[in-house]
Amino acid sequence: MKNGEASVTAAELESRAPADRSTAAVGGWHWAEWGCEFLGTALLLLGGLSGLFLNFSPSSGVPGAVPSESTRLLFTGLILGASGLAITFSPIGRRSGAHLNPAVSLAFWCRRHLHSHDLAGYLVAQFCGALVGTGAAWLLWGSSARQLNLGATAPGTGLSALGIAGTEAAMTGVLILGILLAVSSRATARLTPLVAWGLVSILVWQGAEWTGASLNPARSLAPALLAPQTADLWAYLIGPLAGSLLAVAVYATCFSLKTRTGKLLHDPSYPSTLATSLPTAPRG
């Protein structure tokens, strides 16, 4: 960008761009994007687990004040979704795309928005960030976190491991399909964070009593390793990833729509290593 254009706004960049100018995903060492995914996922786990500990720890005053478990599950889902929403709208979310979830990154890789280098970088960053975020929540909440096994996901209705995997796949598939549909047009792409927030909130509210509503392999792996509580962990890793692949297949089969971006919030004033047909700032 020339010096005279340094203060060009995002709206001006978008208005100047062709309607369908595509840029391909690029490989390489994208430390800024991976660092944003690491920090974003850590903050997501810190916020989401804090909501869980607040609403369900026996030493918290909330269970006594709000005896309805359904209401507390709704609050927990809203807090988790709001944490993701805040991260998505922040500069770190605008830079990396705020996937914060291996299932989301896998879906966008299948849609060819991520280079394989970024897929690997995002996954490592997300899992490491989840460990840091879980550790931070443990330090913050102390015994309250320990009372809930650091938030390790576990079935609440006696489901088998296969049942957990299937239920997690179905719920994650709904989330991923909603995201893919949101990024399928210029008009709705900017609403993707709100779509994800609403879906996460509802899925946690309605699904947590069945499986804990992980929807995110990094979210399940980190508390399970630190607690440790690894029973049926494979189901919480495979289920969401299978749901992501299923959503991609359903999208490709049932909708003749092109996904426009691999970011949950595409800001044209930020560069992107991800493939997009939306306006974007020059790379480098």
Secondary structure, DSSP 8 states (H G I E B T S, - for coil): --GGGTT--HHHHHHHS-TT--B----S--HHHHHHHHHHHHHHHHHHHHHHHHHH-TTSSHHHH---HHHHHHHHHHHHHHHHHHHHHSHHHHHH----SHHHHHHHHHTT-S-HHHHHHHHHHHHHHHHHHHHHHHHHHTHHHHHTGGG----SS---HHHHHHHHHHHHHHHHHHHHHHTTSHHHHTTHHHHHHHHHHHHHHHHHHHH-----HHHHHHHHHHTT--TTHHHHHHHHHHHHHHHHHHHHHH------BSSSS--TTS--SS-BSS------
